[in-house]
Amino acid sequence: MSEILRELDKETTRIVISKQIRGKYRKISTVVIGIANRLKDSEITTITSELKSKIGTGGTYKEGQIILQGDHREIVKQLLIKKGFNEDSIEVL
């Protein structure tokens, strides 16, 4: 039953993927917000690791955000769709 609820949450979760300039050296980062609302920390850590390895970049998960080094907005969107998230619920800024 809990797996069914998680799949439903994936379909209704509102995800925003944006580009931000962060830090002292003004590096570009891709920030994914909204994915942490209904998933467990272990699931989010797994998704973060998969995104990092498939894109080939560094990154982290902290404070409810997945932060990846570089501008990978469209790639992240396609990978999340493949993971089962609804395309209509993903907004790319």
RORO-264330 format. One record per atom (N, C-alpha, C, O): residue in one letter; atom name; x, y, z. Coordinates in steps of 0.05 Angstrom, whole numbers. Example, Ala and Ser with C-alpha at 12.3 -4.5 7.8 and 13.67 -1.06 7.14 Angstrom:
r rest=A, atom=N, u=264, v=-114, w=156 $
r rest=A, atom=CA, u=246, v=-90, w=156 $
r rest=A, atom=C, u=264, v=-66, w=156 $
r rest=A, atom=O, u=285, v=-66, w=169 $
r rest=S, atom=N, u=257, v=-45, w=142 $
r rest=S, atom=CA, u=273, v=-21, w=143 $
r rest=S, atom=C, u=258, v=1, w=157 $
r rest=S, atom=O, u=268, v=23, w=161 $
***
This chain:
r rest=M, atom=N, u=16, v=-24, w=0 $
r rest=M, atom=CA, u=0, v=0, w=0 $
r rest=M, atom=C, u=17, v=25, w=0 $
r rest=M, atom=O, u=11, v=45, w=-13 $
r rest=S, atom=N, u=39, v=25, w=15 $
r rest=S, atom=CA, u=56, v=48, w=17 $
r rest=S, atom=C, u=69, v=55, w=-10 $
r rest=S, atom=O, u=74, v=78, w=-17 $
r rest=E, atom=N, u=75, v=34, w=-26 $
r rest=E, atom=CA, u=87, v=38, w=-53 $
r rest=E, atom=C, u=67, v=52, w=-71 $
r rest=E, atom=O, u=74, v=69, w=-87 $
r rest=I, atom=N, u=42, v=44, w=-69 $
r rest=I, atom=CA, u=21, v=57, w=-85 $
r rest=I, atom=C, u=19, v=86, w=-78 $
r rest=I, atom=O, u=16, v=103, w=-96 $
r rest=L, atom=N, u=19, v=92, w=-52 $
r rest=L, atom=CA, u=18, v=120, w=-43 $
r rest=L, atom=C, u=42, v=136, w=-53 $
r rest=L, atom=O, u=39, v=160, w=-61 $
r rest=R, atom=N, u=66, v=124, w=-53 $
r rest=R, atom=CA, u=89, v=138, w=-63 $
r rest=R, atom=C, u=87, v=144, w=-93 $
r rest=R, atom=O, u=95, v=166, w=-102 $
r rest=E, atom=N, u=76, v=125, w=-108 $
r rest=E, atom=CA, u=73, v=130, w=-137 $
r rest=E, atom=C, u=53, v=152, w=-142 $
r rest=E, atom=O, u=57, v=168, w=-160 $
r rest=L, atom=N, u=31, v=153, w=-126 $
r rest=L, atom=CA, u=12, v=175, w=-128 $
r rest=L, atom=C, u=25, v=202, w=-121 $
r rest=L, atom=O, u=19, v=222, w=-134 $
r rest=D, atom=N, u=42, v=202, w=-101 $
r rest=D, atom=CA, u=55, v=226, w=-93 $
r rest=D, atom=C, u=74, v=236, w=-115 $
r rest=D, atom=O, u=76, v=260, w=-120 $
r rest=K, atom=N, u=87, v=218, w=-129 $
r rest=K, atom=CA, u=104, v=225, w=-152 $
r rest=K, atom=C, u=88, v=240, w=-173 $
r rest=K, atom=O, u=98, v=259, w=-186 $
r rest=E, atom=N, u=63, v=231, w=-177 $
r rest=E, atom=CA, u=46, v=243, w=-198 $
r rest=E, atom=C, u=36, v=271, w=-190 $
r rest=E, atom=O, u=31, v=287, w=-208 $
r rest=T, atom=N, u=33, v=276, w=-164 $
r rest=T, atom=CA, u=21, v=301, w=-156 $
r rest=T, atom=C, u=41, v=321, w=-145 $
r rest=T, atom=O, u=34, v=344, w=-139 $
r rest=T, atom=N, u=66, v=313, w=-141 $
r rest=T, atom=CA, u=86, v=331, w=-130 $
r rest=T, atom=C, u=93, v=353, w=-150 $
r rest=T, atom=O, u=97, v=348, w=-174 $
r rest=R, atom=N, u=94, v=378, w=-141 $
r rest=R, atom=CA, u=102, v=401, w=-157 $
r rest=R, atom=C, u=132, v=405, w=-154 $
r rest=R, atom=O, u=142, v=410, w=-133 $
r rest=I, atom=N, u=146, v=403, w=-177 $
r rest=I, atom=CA, u=175, v=404, w=-176 $
r rest=I, atom=C, u=184, v=428, w=-193 $
r rest=I, atom=O, u=174, v=432, w=-215 $
r rest=V, atom=N, u=202, v=444, w=-182 $
r rest=V, atom=CA, u=213, v=468, w=-197 $
r rest=V, atom=C, u=243, v=463, w=-200 $
r rest=V, atom=O, u=257, v=459, w=-181 $
r rest=I, atom=N, u=252, v=465, w=-225 $
r rest=I, atom=CA, u=280, v=462, w=-232 $
r rest=I, atom=C, u=289, v=490, w=-241 $
r rest=I, atom=O, u=279, v=500, w=-261 $
r rest=S, atom=N, u=309, v=501, w=-228 $
r rest=S, atom=CA, u=318, v=528, w=-235 $
r rest=S, atom=C, u=349, v=529, w=-236 $
r rest=S, atom=O, u=363, v=512, w=-226 $
r rest=K, atom=N, u=358, v=550, w=-249 $
r rest=K, atom=CA, u=387, v=556, w=-250 $
r rest=K, atom=C, u=392, v=578, w=-230 $
r rest=K, atom=O, u=378, v=599, w=-231 $
r rest=Q, atom=N, u=413, v=575, w=-214 $
r rest=Q, atom=CA, u=420, v=596, w=-195 $
r rest=Q, atom=C, u=450, v=601, w=-196 $
r rest=Q, atom=O, u=465, v=582, w=-202 $
r rest=I, atom=N, u=458, v=625, w=-190 $
r rest=I, atom=CA, u=486, v=632, w=-188 $
r rest=I, atom=C, u=491, v=633, w=-158 $
r rest=I, atom=O, u=480, v=649, w=-144 $
r rest=R, atom=N, u=509, v=616, w=-149 $
r rest=R, atom=CA, u=513, v=612, w=-120 $
r rest=R, atom=C, u=542, v=616, w=-112 $
r rest=R, atom=O, u=560, v=612, w=-128 $
r rest=G, atom=N, u=546, v=623, w=-87 $
r rest=G, atom=CA, u=572, v=622, w=-75 $
r rest=G, atom=C, u=590, v=646, w=-81 $
r rest=G, atom=O, u=583, v=664, w=-96 $
r rest=K, atom=N, u=612, v=646, w=-68 $
r rest=K, atom=CA, u=632, v=667, w=-70 $
r rest=K, atom=C, u=642, v=671, w=-98 $
r rest=K, atom=O, u=647, v=693, w=-107 $
r rest=Y, atom=N, u=646, v=649, w=-113 $
r rest=Y, atom=CA, u=658, v=650, w=-139 $
r rest=Y, atom=C, u=637, v=651, w=-162 $
r rest=Y, atom=O, u=644, v=648, w=-185 $
r rest=R, atom=N, u=611, v=655, w=-154 $
r rest=R, atom=CA, u=589, v=659, w=-173 $
r rest=R, atom=C, u=587, v=636, w=-193 $
r rest=R, atom=O, u=584, v=640, w=-217 $
r rest=K, atom=N, u=587, v=611, w=-183 $
r rest=K, atom=CA, u=584, v=587, w=-199 $
r rest=K, atom=C, u=555, v=582, w=-205 $
r rest=K, atom=O, u=537, v=588, w=-189 $
r rest=I, atom=N, u=549, v=571, w=-229 $
r rest=I, atom=CA, u=522, v=564, w=-237 $
r rest=I, atom=C, u=515, v=537, w=-226 $
r rest=I, atom=O, u=531, v=518, w=-227 $
r rest=S, atom=N, u=491, v=535, w=-215 $
r rest=S, atom=CA, u=481, v=510, w=-203 $
r rest=S, atom=C, u=453, v=505, w=-213 $
r rest=S, atom=O, u=438, v=524, w=-218 $
r rest=T, atom=N, u=445, v=480, w=-215 $
r rest=T, atom=CA, u=418, v=472, w=-220 $
r rest=T, atom=C, u=406, v=464, w=-193 $
r rest=T, atom=O, u=417, v=447, w=-179 $
r rest=V, atom=N, u=383, v=476, w=-187 $
r rest=V, atom=CA, u=370, v=471, w=-161 $
r rest=V, atom=C, u=342, v=459, w=-166 $
r rest=V, atom=O, u=326, v=470, w=-182 $
r rest=V, atom=N, u=337, v=436, w=-153 $
r rest=V, atom=CA, u=311, v=422, w=-156 $
r rest=V, atom=C, u=297, v=425, w=-129 $
r rest=V, atom=O, u=306, v=416, w=-108 $
r rest=I, atom=N, u=274, v=438, w=-130 $
r rest=I, atom=CA, u=258, v=444, w=-106 $
r rest=I, atom=C, u=231, v=429, w=-108 $
r rest=I, atom=O, u=220, v=428, w=-130 $
r rest=G, atom=N, u=221, v=419, w=-86 $
r rest=G, atom=CA, u=194, v=407, w=-86 $
r rest=G, atom=C, u=194, v=377, w=-87 $
r rest=G, atom=O, u=174, v=364, w=-82 $
r rest=I, atom=N, u=217, v=365, w=-93 $
r rest=I, atom=CA, u=218, v=336, w=-94 $
r rest=I, atom=C, u=218, v=323, w=-66 $
r rest=I, atom=O, u=210, v=300, w=-63 $
r rest=A, atom=N, u=226, v=339, w=-47 $
r rest=A, atom=CA, u=229, v=328, w=-19 $
r rest=A, atom=C, u=204, v=329, w=-3 $
r rest=A, atom=O, u=203, v=319, w=19 $
r rest=N, atom=N, u=183, v=341, w=-14 $
r rest=N, atom=CA, u=158, v=345, w=2 $
r rest=N, atom=C, u=146, v=319, w=11 $
r rest=N, atom=O, u=136, v=317, w=34 $
r rest=R, atom=N, u=147, v=298, w=-5 $
r rest=R, atom=CA, u=132, v=274, w=1 $
r rest=R, atom=C, u=148, v=248, w=1 $
r rest=R, atom=O, u=138, v=227, w=5 $
r rest=L, atom=N, u=174, v=251, w=-4 $
r rest=L, atom=CA, u=191, v=227, w=-5 $
r rest=L, atom=C, u=209, v=225, w=20 $
r rest=L, atom=O, u=214, v=245, w=33 $
r rest=K, atom=N, u=218, v=201, w=26 $
r rest=K, atom=CA, u=236, v=197, w=49 $
r rest=K, atom=C, u=263, v=207, w=42 $
r rest=K, atom=O, u=270, v=209, w=18 $
r rest=D, atom=N, u=279, v=214, w=62 $
r rest=D, atom=CA, u=306, v=223, w=58 $
r rest=D, atom=C, u=323, v=203, w=43 $
r rest=D, atom=O, u=340, v=210, w=26 $
r rest=S, atom=N, u=320, v=177, w=49 $
r rest=S, atom=CA, u=335, v=157, w=35 $
r rest=S, atom=C, u=329, v=156, w=5 $
r rest=S, atom=O, u=346, v=151, w=-11 $
r rest=E, atom=N, u=303, v=160, w=-2 $
r rest=E, atom=CA, u=295, v=160, w=-30 $
r rest=E, atom=C, u=307, v=184, w=-44 $
r rest=E, atom=O, u=316, v=183, w=-67 $
r rest=I, atom=N, u=307, v=207, w=-31 $
r rest=I, atom=CA, u=317, v=232, w=-43 $
r rest=I, atom=C, u=348, v=229, w=-46 $
r rest=I, atom=O, u=358, v=238, w=-67 $
r rest=T, atom=N, u=361, v=217, w=-27 $
r rest=T, atom=CA, u=390, v=213, w=-29 $
r rest=T, atom=C, u=396, v=195, w=-53 $
r rest=T, atom=O, u=416, v=200, w=-67 $
r rest=T, atom=N, u=380, v=175, w=-57 $
r rest=T, atom=CA, u=383, v=157, w=-80 $
r rest=T, atom=C, u=379, v=171, w=-106 $
r rest=T, atom=O, u=395, v=168, w=-125 $
r rest=I, atom=N, u=358, v=188, w=-108 $
r rest=I, atom=CA, u=353, v=203, w=-132 $
r rest=I, atom=C, u=376, v=223, w=-137 $
r rest=I, atom=O, u=384, v=226, w=-160 $
r rest=T, atom=N, u=386, v=236, w=-116 $
r rest=T, atom=CA, u=408, v=254, w=-119 $
r rest=T, atom=C, u=433, v=240, w=-130 $
r rest=T, atom=O, u=446, v=250, w=-149 $
r rest=S, atom=N, u=439, v=217, w=-119 $
r rest=S, atom=CA, u=462, v=202, w=-129 $
r rest=S, atom=C, u=459, v=193, w=-158 $
r rest=S, atom=O, u=478, v=194, w=-173 $
r rest=E, atom=N, u=435, v=185, w=-165 $
r rest=E, atom=CA, u=430, v=177, w=-193 $
r rest=E, atom=C, u=433, v=200, w=-212 $
r rest=E, atom=O, u=445, v=197, w=-233 $
r rest=L, atom=N, u=422, v=223, w=-205 $
r rest=L, atom=CA, u=425, v=247, w=-222 $
r rest=L, atom=C, u=454, v=254, w=-225 $
r rest=L, atom=O, u=463, v=260, w=-247 $
r rest=K, atom=N, u=469, v=255, w=-203 $
r rest=K, atom=CA, u=498, v=262, w=-204 $
r rest=K, atom=C, u=513, v=243, w=-222 $
r rest=K, atom=O, u=530, v=251, w=-238 $
r rest=S, atom=N, u=508, v=217, w=-220 $
r rest=S, atom=CA, u=524, v=197, w=-235 $
r rest=S, atom=C, u=516, v=198, w=-265 $
r rest=S, atom=O, u=533, v=195, w=-282 $
r rest=K, atom=N, u=490, v=201, w=-271 $
r rest=K, atom=CA, u=481, v=201, w=-299 $
r rest=K, atom=C, u=489, v=226, w=-313 $
r rest=K, atom=O, u=495, v=226, w=-337 $
r rest=I, atom=N, u=490, v=249, w=-299 $
r rest=I, atom=CA, u=498, v=274, w=-311 $
r rest=I, atom=C, u=528, v=277, w=-311 $
r rest=I, atom=O, u=540, v=289, w=-329 $
r rest=G, atom=N, u=541, v=264, w=-291 $
r rest=G, atom=CA, u=570, v=266, w=-289 $
r rest=G, atom=C, u=579, v=292, w=-277 $
r rest=G, atom=O, u=598, v=305, w=-286 $
r rest=T, atom=N, u=566, v=300, w=-255 $
r rest=T, atom=CA, u=573, v=325, w=-242 $
r rest=T, atom=C, u=571, v=321, w=-212 $
r rest=T, atom=O, u=561, v=301, w=-202 $
r rest=G, atom=N, u=581, v=340, w=-197 $
r rest=G, atom=CA, u=579, v=340, w=-168 $
r rest=G, atom=C, u=553, v=352, w=-159 $
r rest=G, atom=O, u=539, v=365, w=-174 $
r rest=G, atom=N, u=546, v=347, w=-134 $
r rest=G, atom=CA, u=522, v=358, w=-124 $
r rest=G, atom=C, u=516, v=348, w=-96 $
r rest=G, atom=O, u=531, v=332, w=-85 $
r rest=T, atom=N, u=494, v=358, w=-84 $
r rest=T, atom=CA, u=487, v=350, w=-57 $
r rest=T, atom=C, u=457, v=353, w=-53 $
r rest=T, atom=O, u=443, v=365, w=-70 $
r rest=Y, atom=N, u=447, v=342, w=-31 $
r rest=Y, atom=CA, u=419, v=347, w=-23 $
r rest=Y, atom=C, u=420, v=359, w=5 $
r rest=Y, atom=O, u=431, v=347, w=24 $
r rest=K, atom=N, u=409, v=383, w=8 $
r rest=K, atom=CA, u=408, v=395, w=34 $
r rest=K, atom=C, u=385, v=415, w=35 $
r rest=K, atom=O, u=378, v=428, w=15 $
r rest=E, atom=N, u=373, v=418, w=59 $
r rest=E, atom=CA, u=351, v=436, w=64 $
r rest=E, atom=C, u=328, v=434, w=44 $
r rest=E, atom=O, u=317, v=454, w=35 $
r rest=G, atom=N, u=322, v=409, w=36 $
r rest=G, atom=CA, u=299, v=404, w=18 $
r rest=G, atom=C, u=305, v=410, w=-11 $
r rest=G, atom=O, u=286, v=411, w=-27 $
r rest=Q, atom=N, u=330, v=414, w=-18 $
r rest=Q, atom=CA, u=337, v=420, w=-46 $
r rest=Q, atom=C, u=359, v=401, w=-56 $
r rest=Q, atom=O, u=377, v=394, w=-41 $
r rest=I, atom=N, u=356, v=394, w=-81 $
r rest=I, atom=CA, u=378, v=380, w=-94 $
r rest=I, atom=C, u=394, v=401, w=-110 $
r rest=I, atom=O, u=382, v=415, w=-126 $
r rest=I, atom=N, u=420, v=403, w=-104 $
r rest=I, atom=CA, u=436, v=423, w=-117 $
r rest=I, atom=C, u=458, v=409, w=-133 $
r rest=I, atom=O, u=474, v=394, w=-123 $
r rest=L, atom=N, u=458, v=414, w=-160 $
r rest=L, atom=CA, u=478, v=402, w=-178 $
r rest=L, atom=C, u=495, v=424, w=-189 $
r rest=L, atom=O, u=486, v=446, w=-195 $
r rest=Q, atom=N, u=521, v=418, w=-193 $
r rest=Q, atom=CA, u=539, v=437, w=-204 $
r rest=Q, atom=C, u=534, v=439, w=-234 $
r rest=Q, atom=O, u=533, v=419, w=-248 $
r rest=G, atom=N, u=532, v=464, w=-244 $
r rest=G, atom=CA, u=528, v=469, w=-273 $
r rest=G, atom=C, u=498, v=472, w=-280 $
r rest=G, atom=O, u=481, v=468, w=-263 $
r rest=D, atom=N, u=493, v=478, w=-305 $
r rest=D, atom=CA, u=466, v=483, w=-315 $
r rest=D, atom=C, u=457, v=457, w=-329 $
r rest=D, atom=O, u=465, v=452, w=-352 $
r rest=H, atom=N, u=440, v=441, w=-316 $
r rest=H, atom=CA, u=431, v=416, w=-327 $
r rest=H, atom=C, u=400, v=414, w=-325 $
r rest=H, atom=O, u=390, v=392, w=-320 $
r rest=R, atom=N, u=386, v=436, w=-329 $
r rest=R, atom=CA, u=357, v=436, w=-324 $
r rest=R, atom=C, u=342, v=417, w=-341 $
r rest=R, atom=O, u=326, v=401, w=-331 $
r rest=E, atom=N, u=347, v=416, w=-367 $
r rest=E, atom=CA, u=331, v=399, w=-385 $
r rest=E, atom=C, u=338, v=370, w=-381 $
r rest=E, atom=O, u=320, v=353, w=-382 $
r rest=I, atom=N, u=363, v=364, w=-376 $
r rest=I, atom=CA, u=371, v=336, w=-371 $
r rest=I, atom=C, u=358, v=326, w=-345 $
r rest=I, atom=O, u=348, v=303, w=-345 $
r rest=V, atom=N, u=358, v=342, w=-324 $
r rest=V, atom=CA, u=346, v=334, w=-299 $
r rest=V, atom=C, u=316, v=329, w=-303 $
r rest=V, atom=O, u=305, v=310, w=-292 $
r rest=K, atom=N, u=303, v=346, w=-318 $
r rest=K, atom=CA, u=274, v=342, w=-324 $
r rest=K, atom=C, u=269, v=315, w=-337 $
r rest=K, atom=O, u=251, v=301, w=-329 $
r rest=Q, atom=N, u=285, v=309, w=-358 $
r rest=Q, atom=CA, u=281, v=284, w=-372 $
r rest=Q, atom=C, u=287, v=260, w=-354 $
r rest=Q, atom=O, u=273, v=240, w=-356 $
r rest=L, atom=N, u=307, v=262, w=-337 $
r rest=L, atom=CA, u=313, v=240, w=-319 $
r rest=L, atom=C, u=291, v=236, w=-298 $
r rest=L, atom=O, u=285, v=213, w=-291 $
r rest=L, atom=N, u=279, v=258, w=-288 $
r rest=L, atom=CA, u=258, v=255, w=-269 $
r rest=L, atom=C, u=233, v=243, w=-281 $
r rest=L, atom=O, u=218, v=228, w=-268 $
r rest=I, atom=N, u=228, v=250, w=-306 $
r rest=I, atom=CA, u=205, v=238, w=-321 $
r rest=I, atom=C, u=209, v=208, w=-323 $
r rest=I, atom=O, u=191, v=192, w=-320 $
r rest=K, atom=N, u=234, v=200, w=-330 $
r rest=K, atom=CA, u=240, v=171, w=-332 $
r rest=K, atom=C, u=237, v=157, w=-305 $
r rest=K, atom=O, u=231, v=133, w=-304 $
r rest=K, atom=N, u=241, v=172, w=-283 $
r rest=K, atom=CA, u=239, v=160, w=-256 $
r rest=K, atom=C, u=209, v=157, w=-248 $
r rest=K, atom=O, u=203, v=145, w=-227 $
r rest=G, atom=N, u=191, v=168, w=-263 $
r rest=G, atom=CA, u=162, v=165, w=-257 $
r rest=G, atom=C, u=148, v=190, w=-249 $
r rest=G, atom=O, u=124, v=189, w=-242 $
r rest=F, atom=N, u=162, v=213, w=-248 $
r rest=F, atom=CA, u=148, v=238, w=-241 $
r rest=F, atom=C, u=132, v=248, w=-265 $
r rest=F, atom=O, u=141, v=245, w=-288 $
r rest=N, atom=N, u=110, v=260, w=-260 $
r rest=N, atom=CA, u=92, v=271, w=-281 $
r rest=N, atom=C, u=105, v=295, w=-294 $
r rest=N, atom=O, u=114, v=314, w=-281 $
r rest=E, atom=N, u=105, v=295, w=-321 $
r rest=E, atom=CA, u=118, v=316, w=-336 $
r rest=E, atom=C, u=103, v=343, w=-331 $
r rest=E, atom=O, u=116, v=364, w=-331 $
r rest=D, atom=N, u=77, v=342, w=-328 $
r rest=D, atom=CA, u=61, v=367, w=-323 $
r rest=D, atom=C, u=67, v=380, w=-296 $
r rest=D, atom=O, u=62, v=404, w=-293 $
r rest=S, atom=N, u=77, v=364, w=-277 $
r rest=S, atom=CA, u=83, v=375, w=-251 $
r rest=S, atom=C, u=111, v=386, w=-248 $
r rest=S, atom=O, u=119, v=397, w=-227 $
r rest=I, atom=N, u=127, v=384, w=-270 $
r rest=I, atom=CA, u=155, v=394, w=-269 $
r rest=I, atom=C, u=156, v=420, w=-284 $
r rest=I, atom=O, u=149, v=422, w=-308 $
r rest=E, atom=N, u=166, v=441, w=-270 $
r rest=E, atom=CA, u=169, v=467, w=-282 $
r rest=E, atom=C, u=198, v=474, w=-284 $
r rest=E, atom=O, u=213, v=472, w=-264 $
r rest=V, atom=N, u=207, v=482, w=-308 $
r rest=V, atom=CA, u=235, v=490, w=-312 $
r rest=V, atom=C, u=236, v=520, w=-315 $
r rest=V, atom=O, u=223, v=532, w=-332 $
r rest=L, atom=N, u=252, v=533, w=-298 $
r rest=L, atom=CA, u=255, v=562, w=-299 $
r rest=L, atom=C, u=282, v=569, w=-311 $
r rest=L, atom=O, u=289, v=593, w=-314 $
***
